[in-house]
Amino acid sequence: MNNVLKRTDVLQAADDLRRHTLPSIALPLDLLIYLASTRDYNTGFYYHDGLASRFAQEVVCEALADCHREAFQELVGASLENLVAQMEAYIASTQTSPHDFVVAWKKLEPYRVAVPVDSDTLTSDFLFSNFRIALAILQARLNTPRTAAPASSPHRLLAQ
């Protein structure tokens, strides 16, 4: 396949994916995990039924890989505060207890298989470090009892 035509097809397939499948997935963490799930862990090739009906498999694979790299880069650029918020939202969507989720993610580190195959080691390690920190923050929040805020704040006396 001509490289220019193939790249045009990849761009069309990626655009189709962004317009039809990905809009329902709002957060980069969710996108990263979803797109990683379209990759066969034995071969590294991506697959998507809807795109496969309209594009060659090689084009589908490259379009999914492009979108996966974009989600990865967006997540790498996220602040720790934002990453923690994304993880909280992801936990809520899994209907898993937050405690069980944190324990499993700390032990199994499933985020390691969610990065694109061609990611450079330094960038991947940076994201893995941020995941570990975010998990520690989430665990600390789970272990810290929440206290109710006072009903009203104390007023200062005018004489003071």
C-alpha contacts under 8 A as a table, 3 or more apart, distances in Angstrom:
res1	aa1	res2	aa2	distance
1	M	5	L	7.11
1	M	6	K	6.20
2	N	5	L	5.29
2	N	6	K	5.93
3	N	6	K	4.94
3	N	7	R	5.98
4	V	7	R	5.17
4	V	8	T	6.18
5	L	8	T	5.03
5	L	9	D	6.18
6	K	9	D	5.02
6	K	10	V	6.17
6	K	59	V	6.86
7	R	10	V	4.92
7	R	11	L	6.16
8	T	11	L	5.13
8	T	12	Q	6.20
9	D	12	Q	4.99
9	D	13	A	6.05
9	D	55	F	7.48
9	D	59	V	6.44
10	V	13	A	5.07
10	V	14	A	6.03
10	V	59	V	5.09
10	V	60	V	6.88
10	V	62	E	6.35
10	V	63	A	5.11
11	L	14	A	5.09
11	L	15	D	6.01
11	L	63	A	6.79
12	Q	15	D	5.03
12	Q	16	D	6.12
13	A	16	D	5.02
13	A	17	L	6.18
13	A	51	L	6.73
13	A	55	F	7.13
13	A	59	V	7.21
13	A	60	V	6.49
13	A	63	A	5.87
14	A	17	L	4.98
14	A	18	R	6.14
14	A	60	V	7.97
14	A	63	A	4.71
14	A	64	L	6.72
14	A	66	D	7.47
14	A	67	C	6.86
15	D	18	R	5.04
15	D	19	R	6.14
16	D	19	R	5.16
16	D	20	H	5.96
16	D	21	T	7.84
16	D	51	L	7.94
17	L	20	H	5.40
17	L	21	T	5.22
17	L	22	L	6.15
17	L	51	L	7.62
17	L	64	L	7.98
18	R	21	T	6.10
18	R	22	L	4.98
18	R	23	P	6.44
19	R	22	L	6.62
19	R	23	P	6.38
20	H	23	P	6.60
21	T	24	S	6.54
21	T	25	I	7.84
22	L	25	I	5.25
22	L	26	A	7.67
22	L	31	L	7.42
23	P	26	A	6.46
25	I	30	D	6.33
25	I	31	L	6.08
26	A	30	D	7.14
26	A	31	L	7.39
27	L	30	D	5.28
27	L	31	L	6.23
27	L	86	Q	6.71
28	P	31	L	4.87
28	P	32	L	5.95
28	P	71	A	5.25
28	P	72	F	7.35
28	P	74	E	6.42
28	P	75	L	5.76
28	P	86	Q	7.94
29	L	32	L	5.07
29	L	33	I	6.26
29	L	71	A	7.43
29	L	75	L	6.54
29	L	83	L	7.97
29	L	86	Q	6.45
29	L	87	M	7.38
29	L	90	Y	7.64
30	D	33	I	5.24
30	D	34	Y	6.02
30	D	90	Y	6.78
31	L	34	Y	5.05
31	L	35	L	5.89
31	L	68	H	7.48
31	L	71	A	6.10
32	L	35	L	5.34
32	L	36	A	6.01
32	L	68	H	6.05
32	L	71	A	5.46
32	L	72	F	6.12
32	L	114	A	6.38
32	L	115	V	7.18
33	I	36	A	5.11
33	I	37	S	6.19
33	I	111	Y	7.88
33	I	114	A	5.70
34	Y	37	S	5.10
34	Y	38	T	6.78
35	L	38	T	5.25
35	L	39	R	7.08
35	L	64	L	6.86
35	L	65	A	7.93
35	L	67	C	7.59
35	L	68	H	5.59
36	A	39	R	5.39
36	A	68	H	7.04
36	A	113	V	7.50
36	A	114	A	5.01
36	A	115	V	6.94
36	A	116	P	7.26
37	S	40	D	7.61
37	S	114	A	7.72
38	T	46	Y	5.26
38	T	47	Y	5.50
38	T	48	H	6.61
38	T	64	L	7.92
39	R	44	G	5.80
39	R	45	F	5.37
39	R	46	Y	4.02
39	R	47	Y	6.34
40	D	43	T	5.58
40	D	44	G	5.23
40	D	45	F	5.48
40	D	46	Y	6.12
40	D	47	Y	7.69
41	Y	44	G	5.39
41	Y	45	F	7.78
44	G	117	V	7.29
45	F	61	C	6.03
46	Y	60	V	7.20
46	Y	61	C	4.62
46	Y	62	E	7.76
46	Y	64	L	6.36
46	Y	65	A	7.06
47	Y	52	A	7.31
47	Y	57	Q	7.39
47	Y	60	V	6.63
47	Y	61	C	6.08
47	Y	64	L	7.73
48	H	51	L	5.53
48	H	52	A	5.90
48	H	60	V	7.03
49	D	52	A	5.04
49	D	53	S	6.45
50	G	53	S	5.59
50	G	54	R	7.33
51	L	54	R	5.43
51	L	55	F	5.87
51	L	60	V	6.17
52	A	55	F	5.26
52	A	56	A	6.36
52	A	57	Q	5.99
52	A	60	V	6.36
55	F	59	V	6.25
55	F	60	V	6.28
56	A	59	V	5.27
56	A	60	V	6.33
57	Q	60	V	4.99
57	Q	61	C	6.04
58	E	61	C	5.13
58	E	62	E	6.29
59	V	62	E	5.22
59	V	63	A	6.09
60	V	63	A	5.13
60	V	64	L	6.14
61	C	64	L	5.35
61	C	65	A	6.10
62	E	65	A	4.93
62	E	66	D	6.04
63	A	66	D	5.12
63	A	67	C	6.36
64	L	67	C	5.17
64	L	68	H	6.02
65	A	68	H	4.91
65	A	69	R	6.15
65	A	116	P	7.18
66	D	69	R	5.20
66	D	70	E	6.32
67	C	70	E	5.02
67	C	71	A	6.29
68	H	71	A	5.22
68	H	72	F	6.17
68	H	115	V	7.88
68	H	116	P	6.37
69	R	72	F	4.97
69	R	73	Q	6.12
69	R	115	V	7.98
69	R	116	P	6.05
69	R	119	S	7.85
70	E	73	Q	5.17
70	E	74	E	6.18
71	A	74	E	5.11
71	A	75	L	6.17
72	F	75	L	5.15
72	F	76	V	6.14
72	F	115	V	6.58
72	F	116	P	7.30
73	Q	76	V	5.00
73	Q	77	G	6.29
74	E	77	G	5.20
74	E	78	A	6.43
75	L	78	A	5.07
75	L	83	L	7.50
75	L	127	L	7.75
76	V	123	T	7.41
76	V	126	F	7.58
76	V	127	L	5.68
78	A	82	N	5.94
78	A	83	L	6.12
79	S	82	N	5.09
79	S	83	L	6.13
80	L	83	L	4.93
80	L	84	V	6.07
80	L	130	N	6.68
80	L	133	I	7.90
80	L	134	A	6.56
81	E	84	V	5.25
81	E	85	A	6.30
82	N	85	A	5.02
82	N	86	Q	6.13
83	L	86	Q	5.00
83	L	87	M	6.11
83	L	130	N	7.93
83	L	131	F	7.73
83	L	134	A	6.75
84	V	87	M	5.04
84	V	88	E	6.15
84	V	134	A	5.24
84	V	135	L	7.63
84	V	137	I	7.54
84	V	138	L	7.13
85	A	88	E	5.05
85	A	89	A	6.26
86	Q	89	A	5.09
86	Q	90	Y	6.06
87	M	90	Y	4.88
87	M	91	I	5.98
87	M	134	A	7.92
88	E	91	I	5.10
88	E	92	A	6.25
88	E	138	L	7.97
89	A	92	A	5.11
89	A	93	S	6.31
90	Y	93	S	5.07
90	Y	94	T	6.42
91	I	94	T	5.25
91	I	95	Q	6.77
91	I	96	T	6.53
91	I	97	S	7.71
91	I	98	P	6.29
91	I	101	F	6.94
92	A	95	Q	5.61
92	A	96	T	7.21
92	A	98	P	7.83
96	T	100	D	6.78
96	T	101	F	6.26
97	S	100	D	5.28
97	S	101	F	6.15
98	P	101	F	5.02
98	P	102	V	6.13
98	P	142	L	7.81
99	H	102	V	5.29
99	H	103	V	6.20
99	H	139	Q	7.33
99	H	142	L	7.06
100	D	103	V	5.16
100	D	104	A	6.04
101	F	104	A	5.20
101	F	105	W	6.03
102	V	105	W	5.19
102	V	106	K	5.98
102	V	135	L	6.19
102	V	138	L	7.35
102	V	139	Q	6.61
103	V	106	K	5.26
103	V	107	K	6.15
104	A	107	K	5.13
104	A	108	L	5.71
104	A	109	E	7.52
105	W	108	L	5.29
105	W	109	E	4.87
105	W	110	P	6.22
105	W	111	Y	7.81
105	W	135	L	7.79
106	K	109	E	5.61
106	K	132	R	7.11
106	K	135	L	7.04
109	E	112	R	5.96
110	P	113	V	5.87
110	P	114	A	6.98
111	Y	114	A	4.98
111	Y	115	V	7.02
111	Y	128	F	7.38
111	Y	131	F	7.92
112	R	115	V	6.21
112	R	128	F	7.08
115	V	119	S	6.96
115	V	124	S	7.20
116	P	119	S	5.52
119	S	123	T	7.03
119	S	124	S	6.44
120	D	123	T	5.63
120	D	124	S	6.27
121	T	124	S	5.09
121	T	125	D	5.92
122	L	125	D	5.12
122	L	126	F	6.13
123	T	126	F	5.03
123	T	127	L	6.35
124	S	127	L	5.16
124	S	128	F	6.12
125	D	128	F	4.92
125	D	129	S	6.05
126	F	129	S	5.13
126	F	130	N	6.32
127	L	130	N	4.97
127	L	131	F	6.17
128	F	131	F	4.99
128	F	132	R	6.27
129	S	132	R	5.11
129	S	133	I	6.26
130	N	133	I	5.05
130	N	134	A	5.99
131	F	134	A	5.01
131	F	135	L	6.04
132	R	135	L	5.09
132	R	136	A	6.22
133	I	136	A	5.01
133	I	137	I	6.25
134	A	137	I	5.04
134	A	138	L	6.18
135	L	138	L	4.99
135	L	139	Q	6.01
136	A	139	Q	5.02
136	A	140	A	6.08
137	I	140	A	5.09
137	I	141	R	6.21
138	L	141	R	5.07
138	L	142	L	6.22
139	Q	142	L	5.00
139	Q	143	N	6.18
140	A	143	N	5.06
140	A	144	T	6.06
141	R	144	T	5.17
141	R	145	P	7.88
142	L	145	P	7.46
150	P	153	S	6.58
156	R	160	Q	7.13
157	L	160	Q	5.58
